[in-house]
Amino acid sequence: MEQLRDLEHWVAQLGAEQLLSPVLVHHIDLCLTELVSNVIHYGYPDGKPGTLRIRFRREPERIVICIEDDGTPFDPTAYVPAGLPTSLADADTGGRGIRLVRHFADELYHLASAAGNQLTLVFRSPRPARAADRGA
């Protein structure tokens, strides 16, 4: 959990290097923080050590982020979250993360294998025009 701050810095650095909008950087950071926290909390019960890797790829019209872990198998694309509460008194403090990820990521794919979980998030993002492309 201590490395979540490093994750936040990594996302901010990617945003700056890739000229991503601040809103998109916030969405990516929110999704990754939620998903990595879930892997740490639920994928490695009883403090079992494990490995988690995050890869980033920029394509012409989208950002692709892949999270790979060797924790307990879990497919967030198949998870059915509880219904939304009808009042604050009925609201639970947890269980909103996957709903947020589904809201902010444009696509979400899960692949399970003997090695563990692979979760791919896709965010649509046109590549910003370079100065040379704008005639500058």
FENFENFEN-V722371 format. One record per pair of residues at least 4 apart in sequence whose C-alpha atoms are under 7 Angstrom apart, sorted by the first residue. I is the first residue (numbers start at 1). J is the second residue. Records with the same first field share a line. If there is no record, write none. Layout:
I=J, J
//
This chain:
3=7
4=8, 33
5=9
6=10
7=11
8=12, 29
9=13
10=14
11=15, 25, 29
12=16, 25
13=17
14=18
15=19, 20, 25
16=20
19=128
20=24, 25
21=25
22=26
23=27
24=28
25=29
26=30
27=31, 104
28=32
29=33
30=34
31=35, 101
32=36
33=37
34=38, 97
35=39
36=40
37=41
38=42
39=43, 71
40=44
41=45
43=71, 72
44=48, 49, 50, 71, 72
50=70, 71
51=69, 70
52=68, 69, 70
53=67, 68, 69
54=65, 66, 67, 68
55=65, 66, 67
56=64, 65, 66
57=63, 64, 65
58=62, 63, 64
59=63
60=126, 127
61=124, 125, 126, 127
62=122, 123, 124, 125, 126
63=122, 123, 124, 125
64=120, 121, 122, 123
65=120, 121, 122
66=118, 119, 120, 121
67=118, 119, 120
68=117, 118, 119
69=116, 117, 118
70=115, 116, 117
71=116
73=112, 116, 117
75=79, 110
76=98
77=108, 109, 110
85=90, 91
86=90
87=91
96=100
97=101
98=102
99=103
100=104
101=105
105=121, 122, 123
106=122, 123, 124
107=121, 122, 123
108=120, 121, 122
109=119, 120, 121
110=118, 119, 120
111=117, 118, 119
112=116, 117, 118
113=117
129=133, 134
130=134
131=135, 136
132=136
//
